[in-house]
Amino acid sequence: MGKNVAEKLISSHLISGKMKTGNEIGLKIDQTLTQDATGTMVMLELEAMGVSKVKTEISVQYVDHNILQNDFKNAEDHLFLRSACKKFGIYYSRAGNGVSHPVHMERFGRPGKTLLGSDSHTCAAGSLGMLAIGAGGLEVAFAMAGEPFFIKMPQIFGVKLVGEMPDWVSAKDVILEMLRRHDVAGGVGKIIEYYGPGLEHLSAMDRHVIANMGAELGATTSVFPSDSFVKEFMEAERRGNEWKELTADPNSSYDLHDEIDLSQLEPLIALPSSPGKVVPVKDVAGEKVYQVMVGSSANPGFRDFAIVADILEGRQAHDRVSFDINPTSRQILENLARSGHLLKLVQSGARIHQAGCNGCIGMGQAPANGRASLRTVPRNFPGRSGTKEDSVYLCSPEVAAAAAITGMITDPRNLGFSYPKVKGPIDQLVDTEAVFPPPADGTEIELEKGSNIKPLPLFPPLPESLEGPVLLKVGDNISTDEILPAGSKVLPFRSNIPAISEFTFSQIDETYPARAKEYQKTGHLVVGGENYGQGSSREHATIAPRYLGVVAVLVKSFARIHRSNLSNFGVVPLTFENPSDWNKIKQGDVLALPHVREELKKREKVTVKNITQGYQFKVDHGLSEHELSRVLEGGLISQFRKRLNHA
């Protein structure tokens, strides 16, 4: 039996384990990606681990999240990152150069390579035929130190694409259709591989749009073949010599199957406040719109901006609409300027922002309370925009442009004029000036630590027993944005755990941080529902609760990255054996795990006693050998330091 693309990528990087679904496997990592919201912690982790120089082929640090400089914090952290890149041997992409994912695709992405990133949308590089996976920062730091990345072998979910998209439908509608069918947990434990004749109508950057939002399906990653369209992209980036073909064998197969006829798609939109609440645009047409935002890693290509410019040409954005353009890279901005598309956008009333993540993560451009904001971003979790009572819809650039013109949610097929056909720039400008390589030897480089950078907290080994109150009980699909928000008020404290912990669970219960401090030393628990921890890879959503005393989290099911982050910092991740036990627990109940260390070591189910109500039940942990050792030692850093001391 032949291999599909995902199997080829995994087998060529397999260090340990067997490629059997559910088995733990260890993978060699070729490249890493960090961004400034998570990278500051990664650099502190490298320092804490005693790493002198990274051992990957390429590691790149991007400054794209925290570029709104309200005070000294972000500016000082950028200097810290620059010095850390020089010291540890990492490329540095400075503020204003663009969002990590499209810039990495432009400058460093290579078919056949593995990429591990401390950003959940790292999976976007699957568009080039890479095995690109988002992970917690600590796991990325370990990969940078030359350690394998461990993961349970996913199922390979083959999605066959046939047909050609009609006018006014684009790549965003393909991934929205996947979300409509499978919802936000439909990709958990799976690699989604796209194949079929429909690929002939999707450029490399179109594929980026689809692969990027595989994260919203909960998928481990998404994979496309490396074919002539990828070659064309890399040649345009002056890197054609780095291209290689990578396609599935003719007799390969998949564990799961689906098929999308592109010709049958129509404009789609995700309703507030979940990427999985997808409906046809025509079903909600007519609602007033107050903001339209185009850009982000989910629609980052030249075409995604040019199509909006062409639709708006000679027209003005509605006077009620704040029409915001977030360029995704300096290079794309340069090409839009040269082609005249930037002028069209400015003349239509658009507000042009700097190249970066910006409004996608609530870093500026926050919408009005309860007023519809249509965005081409990947996520619309509650409050992620920076407005707690937001009303954010996810859509394609075509739907965004139609709303900008009419001031209402509008099916773009009803605009009354022909669909513009956009082609990429001929002999495009290629900008390599704002990514700086490290020196050959950074041994003597001193880390520039500002006053906002605090030492990384280390946690003790797991005790024999745990006991504490349930300080918070939540429902399904709680995102990391709700556990530890992003935004301009919070992210500047990303290198200061005591300060950032003050925002923990603030989107859900503003009293939580103060209540948690009462149990910071003795410990407490959090209880959740299905798909707990979906969304961003930010490990702060684990470190901050752990700093405040969370010792165990009991849920119906976890999102992959967040579960790994919990074990990486010594928090016990537990799942209900009987989901009905979730119903019995009340917030405030005192729970005890009297034999937790012994039961974990023996690979047994963990006993939980509800002291308040007077009953007990069993929960699962599902920890692999590597995850178990991390939990027992109090986290991955403690484990690594212990290993170094023994050595």
C-alpha positions as CSV (number, residue, x, y, z in Angstrom):
1,M,0.0,0.0,0.0
2,G,1.4,3.4,-1.0
3,K,1.6,6.4,1.4
4,N,-0.4,9.6,1.4
5,V,1.4,13.0,1.8
6,A,0.9,13.1,5.6
7,E,2.3,9.6,6.0
8,K,5.4,10.4,3.9
9,L,6.1,13.5,6.0
10,I,5.7,11.6,9.3
11,S,7.7,8.5,8.2
12,S,10.6,10.7,6.9
13,H,10.9,12.4,10.3
14,L,10.0,9.5,12.6
15,I,12.4,9.0,15.5
16,S,10.4,6.8,17.8
17,G,7.1,4.9,17.9
18,K,5.0,3.2,15.3
19,M,2.7,4.9,12.9
20,K,-0.4,3.4,14.3
21,T,-3.4,5.6,15.3
22,G,-3.2,6.5,18.9
23,N,0.4,5.4,19.4
24,E,2.8,8.0,20.7
25,I,5.4,9.0,18.1
26,G,8.5,11.2,18.3
27,L,9.3,13.5,15.4
28,K,12.4,15.3,14.3
29,I,11.7,19.0,13.9
30,D,13.5,20.9,11.1
31,Q,12.1,24.4,11.6
32,T,10.5,26.3,14.4
33,L,8.4,29.5,14.5
34,T,7.8,31.7,17.5
35,Q,5.9,35.0,17.7
36,D,6.2,37.7,20.3
37,A,3.1,36.8,22.4
38,T,4.6,33.4,23.0
39,G,8.3,33.8,22.1
40,T,9.3,35.9,25.1
41,M,8.4,32.9,27.2
42,V,10.2,30.5,24.8
43,M,13.4,32.6,25.2
44,L,13.1,32.5,29.0
45,E,12.6,28.8,28.8
46,L,15.7,28.3,26.6
47,E,17.6,30.4,29.2
48,A,16.2,28.3,32.1
49,M,17.1,25.1,30.3
50,G,20.7,26.2,29.8
51,V,20.6,26.1,26.0
52,S,23.4,27.9,24.3
53,K,22.4,27.6,20.6
54,V,19.4,26.1,18.8
55,K,19.9,22.9,16.9
56,T,17.2,23.2,14.3
57,E,17.9,23.9,10.6
58,I,16.0,27.2,10.9
59,S,14.3,28.9,13.9
60,V,12.6,32.3,13.4
61,Q,11.2,34.7,15.9
62,Y,8.5,37.1,14.5
63,V,7.2,40.3,16.1
64,D,3.6,40.5,14.9
65,H,1.3,40.3,17.9
66,N,2.4,43.0,20.4
67,I,3.1,45.9,18.0
68,L,0.7,48.4,19.6
69,Q,3.1,50.3,21.8
70,N,1.0,52.0,24.5
71,D,4.0,52.2,26.8
72,F,7.5,50.8,27.3
73,K,6.6,47.2,27.8
74,N,6.3,46.0,24.2
75,A,9.2,48.1,23.1
76,E,11.5,46.6,25.7
77,D,10.3,43.1,25.0
78,H,11.2,43.5,21.4
79,L,14.7,44.5,22.4
80,F,14.8,41.4,24.6
81,L,13.7,39.2,21.7
82,R,16.3,40.7,19.4
83,S,19.1,40.0,21.9
84,A,17.8,36.5,22.5
85,C,17.8,35.7,18.7
86,K,21.4,36.8,18.5
87,K,22.4,34.8,21.6
88,F,20.6,31.6,20.7
89,G,21.0,31.6,16.9
90,I,17.5,32.5,15.7
91,Y,16.4,34.7,12.7
92,Y,14.6,37.8,13.8
93,S,11.6,39.4,11.9
94,R,11.1,42.8,13.4
95,A,7.8,44.7,14.1
96,G,6.1,45.8,10.9
97,N,7.5,43.0,8.7
98,G,4.2,41.1,9.0
99,V,2.3,38.2,10.4
100,S,4.5,35.1,11.1
101,H,2.6,32.6,9.0
102,P,2.6,34.3,5.5
103,V,6.1,35.7,6.1
104,H,7.4,32.3,7.0
105,M,5.7,30.9,3.9
106,E,7.4,33.7,1.8
107,R,10.9,33.3,3.3
108,F,11.5,29.9,4.9
109,G,8.7,27.4,4.1
110,R,10.0,24.3,2.3
111,P,8.1,21.2,1.0
112,G,9.0,18.0,2.9
113,K,10.1,19.8,6.1
114,T,8.6,19.8,9.6
115,L,7.7,23.0,11.3
116,L,6.7,23.4,15.0
117,G,5.4,26.7,16.1
118,S,4.3,28.3,19.3
119,D,1.2,29.6,17.5
120,S,-1.8,27.4,16.8
121,H,-2.0,28.6,13.2
122,T,1.4,27.3,12.4
123,C,-0.6,24.6,10.5
124,A,-1.0,27.2,7.7
125,A,2.4,26.1,6.3
126,G,0.8,22.7,5.4
127,S,-0.2,24.6,2.2
128,L,3.4,24.1,1.0
129,G,3.6,20.4,1.6
130,M,5.0,20.7,5.1
131,L,4.1,18.9,8.3
132,A,3.4,22.1,10.3
133,I,2.1,21.8,13.8
134,G,1.2,24.3,16.5
135,A,2.3,23.5,20.0
136,G,2.9,25.1,23.4
137,G,6.0,27.3,23.7
138,L,7.8,24.9,26.0
139,E,7.6,22.0,23.4
140,V,8.9,24.4,20.8
141,A,11.8,25.4,23.1
142,F,12.6,21.7,23.4
143,A,12.5,21.2,19.7
144,M,14.9,24.2,19.4
145,A,17.2,22.4,21.8
146,G,17.2,19.4,19.5
147,E,14.7,17.2,21.3
148,P,12.0,15.3,19.5
149,F,8.4,16.4,19.4
150,F,6.1,13.8,20.9
151,I,2.5,13.4,19.7
152,K,-0.1,10.6,19.4
153,M,-0.3,9.4,15.8
154,P,-3.4,11.1,14.3
155,Q,-5.9,9.6,11.9
156,I,-5.4,10.8,8.4
157,F,-8.6,12.5,7.2
158,G,-8.7,12.7,3.4
159,V,-10.8,15.4,1.8
160,K,-11.2,15.2,-1.9
161,L,-11.8,18.4,-3.7
162,V,-13.6,18.3,-7.1
163,G,-15.0,21.0,-9.4
164,E,-14.2,24.7,-9.6
165,M,-15.5,27.5,-7.4
166,P,-18.1,29.7,-8.9
167,D,-17.9,33.5,-9.0
168,W,-18.0,35.3,-5.6
169,V,-16.8,32.1,-3.8
170,S,-13.2,31.7,-2.6
171,A,-11.0,29.6,-0.4
172,K,-12.4,31.0,2.8
173,D,-15.7,29.4,1.9
174,V,-14.0,26.0,1.5
175,I,-12.8,26.0,5.1
176,L,-16.1,27.4,6.3
177,E,-17.8,24.5,4.6
178,M,-15.6,22.1,6.5
179,L,-16.5,23.9,9.7
180,R,-20.2,23.8,8.8
181,R,-19.9,20.0,8.3
182,H,-17.6,19.1,11.2
183,D,-17.7,22.0,13.8
184,V,-14.9,23.1,16.0
185,A,-14.0,19.6,17.3
186,G,-14.4,17.7,14.1
187,G,-10.6,17.6,13.4
188,V,-9.4,16.6,16.9
189,G,-6.9,13.8,16.6
190,K,-6.7,14.1,12.9
191,I,-4.5,15.4,10.1
192,I,-6.6,16.7,7.3
193,E,-5.1,16.0,3.8
194,Y,-6.7,17.7,0.8
195,Y,-6.4,16.1,-2.6
196,G,-8.2,15.7,-5.9
197,P,-8.7,17.6,-9.2
198,G,-10.2,20.6,-7.4
199,L,-6.6,21.5,-6.3
200,E,-6.0,22.8,-9.8
201,H,-8.1,25.8,-9.0
202,L,-6.4,26.7,-5.7
203,S,-3.2,28.7,-5.5
204,A,-0.6,28.1,-2.8
205,M,-2.0,31.1,-0.9
206,D,-5.6,29.8,-1.3
207,R,-4.4,26.6,0.3
208,H,-2.9,28.7,3.1
209,V,-6.4,30.1,3.8
210,I,-7.8,26.5,4.2
211,A,-4.8,25.1,6.1
212,N,-4.7,28.0,8.5
213,M,-8.2,27.5,9.8
214,G,-7.7,23.8,10.2
215,A,-6.8,24.9,13.7
216,E,-10.5,25.9,14.2
217,L,-11.5,22.3,13.4
218,G,-9.2,21.2,16.2
219,A,-7.0,19.3,13.7
220,T,-3.4,18.4,14.5
221,T,-2.6,20.0,11.1
222,S,-3.7,20.2,7.5
223,V,-1.6,19.0,4.6
224,F,-1.6,19.8,0.8
225,P,0.7,18.2,-1.8
226,S,3.6,20.1,-3.1
227,D,2.8,20.4,-6.8
228,S,3.3,22.9,-9.7
229,F,1.2,25.6,-7.8
230,V,3.6,25.4,-4.9
231,K,6.5,25.5,-7.3
232,E,5.0,28.6,-8.9
233,F,4.7,30.3,-5.5
234,M,8.3,29.5,-4.5
235,E,9.7,30.7,-7.9
236,A,7.8,34.0,-7.4
237,E,9.6,34.3,-4.0
238,R,13.0,33.7,-5.7
239,R,13.3,30.3,-3.9
240,G,12.4,27.9,-6.7
241,N,15.6,26.0,-6.1
242,E,14.2,24.9,-2.7
243,W,11.0,23.4,-4.2
244,K,10.5,19.7,-4.4
245,E,7.5,17.6,-5.5
246,L,5.6,15.8,-2.8
247,T,2.4,14.0,-3.7
248,A,0.4,11.0,-2.5
249,D,1.1,7.6,-4.1
250,P,-1.6,6.5,-6.5
251,N,-2.6,3.5,-4.3
252,S,-2.6,5.4,-1.0
253,S,-5.6,5.5,1.3
254,Y,-7.1,7.5,4.2
255,D,-8.6,6.6,7.6
256,L,-11.5,8.9,7.1
257,H,-13.1,10.4,3.9
258,D,-15.1,13.5,2.8
259,E,-15.6,15.2,-0.5
260,I,-16.4,18.8,-1.4
261,D,-17.7,19.8,-4.8
262,L,-16.3,23.3,-5.1
263,S,-18.8,24.1,-7.9
264,Q,-21.7,23.7,-5.4
265,L,-20.3,26.1,-2.8
266,E,-21.9,29.4,-2.0
267,P,-20.8,32.4,0.1
268,L,-20.8,31.3,3.8
269,I,-20.4,33.1,7.1
270,A,-19.7,32.1,10.7
271,L,-22.1,33.6,13.2
272,P,-21.0,35.0,16.6
273,S,-19.4,33.6,18.6
274,S,-17.9,30.4,17.2
275,P,-16.1,29.5,14.0
276,G,-18.4,26.4,13.8
277,K,-21.7,28.3,13.5
278,V,-21.6,28.5,9.7
279,V,-24.6,29.4,7.6
280,P,-25.1,30.7,4.0
281,V,-24.7,34.4,3.8
282,K,-28.2,34.7,2.2
283,D,-29.7,33.4,5.4
284,V,-28.6,36.4,7.5
285,A,-28.5,39.1,4.7
286,G,-29.8,42.4,5.8
287,E,-28.4,42.8,9.2
288,K,-26.7,46.1,9.8
289,V,-22.9,46.1,9.8
290,Y,-20.7,48.6,11.8
291,Q,-17.2,47.3,11.0
292,V,-15.5,45.4,8.2
293,M,-11.9,44.1,8.8
294,V,-9.8,42.5,6.0
295,G,-6.5,40.8,6.7
296,S,-5.0,38.4,9.3
297,S,-3.2,35.1,8.9
298,A,-6.5,33.5,7.7
299,N,-6.7,35.6,4.5
300,P,-3.2,36.9,4.1
301,G,-2.5,36.9,0.3
302,F,-2.2,39.6,-2.3
303,R,-5.4,38.4,-3.9
304,D,-7.3,38.7,-0.6
305,F,-6.7,42.4,-0.5
306,A,-6.7,43.0,-4.3
307,I,-10.2,41.5,-4.7
308,V,-11.6,43.8,-2.1
309,A,-9.9,46.8,-3.7
310,D,-11.4,45.9,-7.1
311,I,-14.9,45.4,-5.7
312,L,-14.7,48.8,-3.9
313,E,-13.1,50.6,-6.9
314,G,-15.0,53.8,-7.6
315,R,-17.2,53.2,-4.5
316,Q,-17.2,54.4,-1.0
317,A,-17.5,52.3,2.2
318,H,-20.9,53.0,3.9
319,D,-20.7,55.9,6.4
320,R,-21.7,53.6,9.3
321,V,-18.9,51.1,8.6
322,S,-15.3,51.3,10.0
323,F,-13.5,49.8,7.1
324,D,-10.2,48.4,8.4
325,I,-7.4,46.9,6.3
326,N,-4.7,44.9,8.1
327,P,-1.8,44.2,5.7
328,T,-0.3,40.8,6.5
329,S,3.3,41.5,5.4
330,R,5.4,44.4,4.3
331,Q,6.0,42.6,1.0
332,I,2.3,42.3,0.3
333,L,1.8,46.0,1.2
334,E,4.6,46.9,-1.2
335,N,3.0,44.9,-4.1
336,L,-0.4,46.4,-3.4
337,A,1.1,49.9,-3.5
338,R,2.9,49.2,-6.8
339,S,-0.2,47.6,-8.4
340,G,-2.5,50.5,-7.5
341,H,-4.7,48.4,-5.3
342,L,-3.6,50.2,-2.1
343,L,-4.7,53.5,-3.7
344,K,-8.1,52.0,-4.5
345,L,-8.6,51.0,-0.9
346,V,-7.5,54.4,0.5
347,Q,-9.9,56.1,-1.9
348,S,-12.8,53.9,-0.9
349,G,-12.4,55.1,2.7
350,A,-10.4,52.2,4.2
351,R,-8.3,52.7,7.3
352,I,-4.8,51.2,6.6
353,H,-3.1,49.7,9.6
354,Q,0.5,48.4,10.0
355,A,1.4,44.9,8.9
356,G,0.7,42.5,11.8
357,C,-2.0,40.6,13.7
358,N,-3.7,43.7,15.1
359,G,-7.5,43.5,15.4
360,C,-7.5,39.7,15.0
361,I,-6.2,39.3,18.6
362,G,-7.9,42.4,20.0
363,M,-4.8,44.5,19.5
364,G,-6.7,47.6,18.4
365,Q,-9.7,47.9,16.1
366,A,-12.1,46.7,18.8
367,P,-15.7,46.9,17.6
368,A,-18.7,48.6,19.3
369,N,-20.6,46.6,21.9
370,G,-23.1,44.2,20.2
371,R,-22.7,45.7,16.8
372,A,-21.9,43.4,13.9
373,S,-18.3,43.3,12.8
374,L,-17.5,41.2,9.7
375,R,-13.9,40.0,9.6
376,T,-11.7,37.7,7.5
377,V,-9.9,36.5,10.6
378,P,-9.9,32.9,11.8
379,R,-11.6,33.2,15.1
380,N,-14.6,34.9,16.7
381,F,-14.5,33.6,20.3
382,P,-16.3,35.7,22.8
383,G,-14.3,38.9,23.6
384,R,-11.3,38.0,21.4
385,S,-11.8,41.2,19.4
386,G,-11.1,43.3,22.5
387,T,-14.8,44.1,23.2
388,K,-16.3,41.8,25.8
389,E,-19.8,42.0,24.4
390,D,-18.7,41.7,20.7
391,S,-20.6,40.4,17.7
392,V,-18.0,39.1,15.3
393,Y,-18.8,37.2,12.1
394,L,-16.2,35.3,10.0
395,C,-16.3,35.6,6.2
396,S,-14.5,35.8,2.9
397,P,-13.0,39.0,1.5
398,E,-15.8,39.0,-1.1
399,V,-18.5,39.0,1.7
400,A,-16.5,41.6,3.7
401,A,-16.3,43.9,0.6
402,A,-20.0,43.6,-0.1
403,A,-20.8,44.6,3.5
404,A,-18.4,47.5,3.4
405,I,-20.4,48.9,0.4
406,T,-23.9,48.3,1.5
407,G,-23.5,48.6,5.3
408,M,-25.4,45.3,5.7
409,I,-24.6,41.6,5.5
410,T,-25.0,41.1,1.8
411,D,-24.7,38.1,-0.5
412,P,-22.0,39.4,-2.9
413,R,-23.7,37.7,-5.8
414,N,-26.4,40.3,-5.5
415,L,-24.2,43.4,-5.8
416,G,-25.2,43.8,-9.4
417,F,-21.9,43.9,-11.2
418,S,-19.4,41.4,-12.6
419,Y,-17.0,39.5,-10.3
420,P,-13.5,41.0,-10.7
421,K,-10.8,38.5,-11.7
422,V,-7.6,39.1,-9.8
423,K,-4.2,37.8,-10.8
424,G,-1.1,37.9,-8.7
425,P,1.5,40.6,-9.4
426,I,3.8,40.0,-12.4
427,D,7.4,39.9,-11.3
428,Q,6.4,40.7,-7.8
429,L,8.6,42.7,-5.4
430,V,10.4,40.4,-2.9
431,D,11.4,42.0,0.4
432,T,14.0,40.2,2.5
433,E,15.3,43.2,4.3
434,A,13.4,43.0,7.6
435,V,14.4,39.4,8.6
436,F,17.8,39.4,10.2
437,P,20.0,36.3,10.5
438,P,21.8,35.6,13.7
439,P,25.6,36.0,14.1
440,A,27.7,32.9,13.8
441,D,28.5,32.9,17.5
442,G,26.3,34.6,20.1
443,T,28.1,33.3,23.2
444,E,29.0,36.8,24.4
445,I,25.6,38.4,23.7
446,E,23.9,39.7,26.8
447,L,20.1,39.3,27.1
448,E,18.4,42.7,27.3
449,K,15.8,42.3,30.0
450,G,13.5,45.2,30.7
451,S,11.8,45.7,34.0
452,N,8.6,43.9,32.9
453,I,10.4,40.6,32.4
454,K,10.2,38.4,35.4
455,P,11.8,35.0,36.1
456,L,10.0,32.0,34.8
457,P,8.1,30.3,37.7
458,L,9.1,26.7,38.4
459,F,6.7,24.3,40.0
460,P,7.3,21.4,42.5
461,P,6.9,17.7,41.7
462,L,3.4,16.2,42.0
463,P,2.7,15.2,45.7
464,E,1.2,11.9,46.7
465,S,-2.3,13.5,47.1
466,L,-4.1,16.6,46.0
467,E,-7.1,18.4,47.6
468,G,-8.8,21.6,47.0
469,P,-12.1,23.4,46.1
470,V,-13.5,23.7,42.6
471,L,-13.1,27.4,42.1
472,L,-14.6,27.4,38.6
473,K,-16.9,25.2,36.7
474,V,-17.5,25.9,33.0
475,G,-19.2,24.4,30.0
476,D,-18.2,23.3,26.5
477,N,-15.8,24.8,24.1
478,I,-14.0,27.1,26.5
479,S,-11.2,28.8,24.6
480,T,-7.8,29.9,25.7
481,D,-9.0,33.4,25.0
482,E,-11.5,32.9,27.8
483,I,-8.9,31.3,30.1
484,L,-6.3,34.0,29.5
485,P,-7.3,36.8,27.1
486,A,-5.2,38.5,24.5
487,G,-5.6,42.1,23.6
488,S,-3.7,45.3,24.3
489,K,-4.3,45.3,28.1
490,V,-3.1,41.8,28.7
491,L,-0.4,40.7,26.2
492,P,2.2,43.3,27.3
493,F,2.5,41.2,30.5
494,R,3.3,38.0,28.6
495,S,6.8,37.9,30.2
496,N,5.5,38.7,33.6
497,I,3.5,35.8,34.9
498,P,2.5,37.4,38.3
499,A,1.0,40.4,36.4
500,I,-0.7,38.4,33.6
501,S,-2.2,36.0,36.1
502,E,-4.5,38.9,37.3
503,F,-6.5,38.4,34.0
504,T,-7.0,34.6,34.4
505,F,-10.6,33.6,33.5
506,S,-11.5,37.3,33.6
507,Q,-13.8,36.9,30.5
508,I,-15.8,34.3,32.5
509,D,-15.5,35.4,36.2
510,E,-13.7,38.6,37.2
511,T,-13.6,37.4,40.8
512,Y,-11.5,34.3,40.0
513,P,-8.0,35.7,40.4
514,A,-8.7,37.1,43.9
515,R,-10.4,33.9,45.0
516,A,-7.6,31.8,43.6
517,K,-5.0,33.6,45.6
518,E,-6.5,32.2,48.7
519,Y,-5.6,28.7,47.5
520,Q,-2.4,29.6,45.7
521,K,-0.2,27.5,48.0
522,T,-2.7,24.8,48.9
523,G,-4.1,24.2,45.4
524,H,-7.5,24.2,43.7
525,L,-9.2,22.7,40.7
526,V,-11.1,23.7,37.6
527,V,-13.9,21.6,36.0
528,G,-14.9,22.0,32.3
529,G,-16.9,20.4,29.5
530,E,-16.1,19.3,26.0
531,N,-13.2,20.6,24.0
532,Y,-11.7,22.6,26.9
533,G,-8.9,24.9,25.9
534,Q,-9.7,25.2,22.2
535,G,-8.0,27.9,20.1
536,S,-4.7,29.6,20.7
537,S,-1.6,27.7,21.7
538,R,-0.6,30.3,24.3
539,E,0.9,28.4,27.2
540,H,0.1,31.4,29.4
541,A,-3.4,29.9,29.6
542,T,-1.7,27.1,31.6
543,I,1.1,28.9,33.4
544,A,-1.1,31.7,34.8
545,P,-3.7,29.3,36.3
546,R,-0.9,27.1,37.6
547,Y,0.8,30.1,39.2
548,L,-2.5,30.9,41.0
549,G,-2.7,27.3,42.3
550,V,-4.5,25.1,39.8
551,V,-3.2,21.6,40.4
552,A,-5.7,19.6,38.3
553,V,-8.3,20.2,35.6
554,L,-11.2,17.8,35.2
555,V,-13.1,18.0,31.9
556,K,-15.2,15.9,29.4
557,S,-12.5,16.4,26.7
558,F,-9.5,18.6,26.0
559,A,-8.2,20.4,22.9
560,R,-4.9,18.9,22.0
561,I,-2.5,21.8,22.5
562,H,-3.9,22.9,25.8
563,R,-3.9,19.4,27.2
564,S,-0.2,19.1,26.3
565,N,0.5,22.5,27.9
566,L,-1.1,21.4,31.2
567,S,1.2,18.4,31.4
568,N,4.2,20.5,30.4
569,F,3.7,22.6,33.5
570,G,2.8,19.9,36.0
571,V,-1.0,20.3,36.0
572,V,-2.8,17.0,36.0
573,P,-5.2,16.8,33.0
574,L,-8.1,14.5,33.8
575,T,-11.2,13.4,31.9
576,F,-14.5,12.1,33.3
577,E,-14.9,8.4,32.9
578,N,-18.7,9.0,33.1
579,P,-19.7,12.4,31.7
580,S,-22.7,12.4,34.1
581,D,-20.2,13.0,37.0
582,W,-19.7,16.4,35.5
583,N,-23.4,17.2,36.3
584,K,-23.0,16.3,40.0
585,I,-20.1,18.6,40.8
586,K,-20.9,22.1,41.9
587,Q,-18.6,25.1,41.9
588,G,-17.2,25.3,45.5
589,D,-17.2,21.5,46.1
590,V,-14.0,20.3,47.7
591,L,-12.4,17.4,45.8
592,A,-9.6,15.1,46.9
593,L,-7.3,12.9,44.8
594,P,-5.9,10.8,47.7
595,H,-3.7,8.5,45.7
596,V,-3.0,10.5,42.5
597,R,0.7,10.0,42.3
598,E,0.6,6.3,42.9
599,E,-2.4,5.8,40.5
600,L,-0.7,7.7,37.8
601,K,2.5,5.8,38.1
602,K,0.6,2.5,38.0
603,R,-1.3,3.7,34.9
604,E,-4.6,3.3,36.8
605,K,-7.7,5.4,36.7
606,V,-7.5,8.2,39.3
607,T,-9.8,8.2,42.3
608,V,-11.7,11.5,43.0
609,K,-13.6,12.1,46.3
610,N,-16.2,14.8,46.5
611,I,-15.6,15.7,50.2
612,T,-18.5,18.2,50.2
613,Q,-21.1,15.8,48.8
614,G,-19.7,12.6,50.2
615,Y,-19.2,10.3,47.2
616,Q,-16.3,9.3,44.9
617,F,-15.8,8.4,41.3
618,K,-13.0,7.5,38.8
619,V,-11.5,9.7,36.1
620,D,-9.1,8.9,33.2
621,H,-5.8,10.6,32.4
622,G,-4.6,9.0,29.2
623,L,-1.1,10.3,29.8
624,S,1.7,8.9,27.6
625,E,5.0,7.9,29.2
626,H,6.6,11.2,28.3
627,E,3.6,13.2,29.5
628,L,3.4,11.2,32.8
629,S,7.1,11.9,33.6
630,R,6.5,15.6,33.0
631,V,3.5,15.7,35.4
632,L,5.3,13.7,38.1
633,E,8.4,16.0,38.0
634,G,6.3,19.2,38.1
635,G,6.7,20.1,34.4
636,L,9.0,19.8,31.4
637,I,11.6,22.3,32.6
638,S,12.0,20.7,36.0
639,Q,12.4,17.3,34.2
640,F,15.0,18.8,31.8
641,R,17.0,20.4,34.5
642,K,17.0,17.2,36.6
643,R,18.3,15.4,33.5
644,L,21.1,17.9,33.0
645,N,22.1,17.7,36.7
646,H,22.3,13.9,36.4
647,A,24.4,14.3,33.3
